[in-house]
Amino acid sequence: MFETTIAGSLPKPGWLAEPNKLWAPWVLEGQALADAKRDATILALKVQEDAGIDIVGDGEQSRQHFVHGFLERIEGIDFAHKIEIGIRADRYRAMVPQVVGPLRLKGRVHQTEARIARAHTKKKLKFTLPGPMTIIDTIADRHYGDKVKMAMTFAELLNEEARELEKDGINTIQFDEPAFNVYMREVTDWGIAALHRAIQDLTCTTAVHICYGYGIKANTDWKASLGSQWTQYEQIFPALAKSKMKQISVECKNSRVPMKLLKLLDGKDVLVGSIDVASDKVETPEEVATVIQQAMKYVAKEKIFPCTNCGMAPMQREIAYAKLAALGKGAAYARQKFGRSARPVKRVRKAAKKKIKKQSRL
Ligand code: ZN
């Protein structure tokens, strides 16, 4: 119960990429870069295991950005001539590549890091891919002239890679759809259908992460403009509840999404964001347990998976690691406090002390 996981990315070490940045440039190239990515992936797994995270990931150490990491292996995309467009309904400007011809996978996209991760952890392993709607919002189209058609084509390619990832031993495949709270109508019109195409024939656990974005300034400004309660999800949660996705990842810590909206996800596993990635203040385990407790009012406790609000890529490593530790400890505390065979916390603490005493005698 209360199995913990992370939304996806972790900060990269300074010997791999420039720290505290999104789209951070690599500091190495060629074989040295490949080696550094491998080392950083193993390190990311170790850090999660030490923090008591149950369903771990590669920390997205091998990709520069959660969308473009996938696009780099697709034929029909011109990366040499990026253009600036407004993304997420013009919330911020980004330099994006252009679709210039029919899209086709050049080969495997994430095989190397998926296999490295699988070889170095016995824990359940999650892998993240960008969702079709978010991809088409982060690229310029010079070929298809129809964004739904283009999204469905990307969904087919995502599915191709996802089925291979499953064979590599990945237990959960998560699609990241931060665009899902920007284009609410399109989510129900075709966004969920595109996700269904992306998960076709998968037997592993499937998840979708929706969120109000990283803790960068463009996002925090936007969030400040949304009012005291963020009720956008009222429009899409009922459709997600009916979807084939097994898990839905939602930010809950310091979020203005009213917790009661989680009730609209009835029947789904909910990855409850209990760690704020937009703040450097490290949560206490008790604070994490409080978020879990609040979620329990609307979600069956067996369906709660404590998680981070979003990716941690732009954070300082020490802070991100401390937050992971708080997540692991907070979930353990919640298990003691609210679990099925919950024992009074005092007794648990006493038992732990006794154990320590016993060990110190050995
Ligand atoms: Zn996110």
Boltz pocket constraint, residues with backbone or C-beta under 6 A from the ligand:
constraints:
  - pocket:
      binder: B
      contacts: [[A, 7], [A, 178], [A, 209], [A, 210], [A, 211], [A, 212], [A, 213], [A, 214], [A, 309], [A, 310], [A, 311]]
      max_distance: 6.0
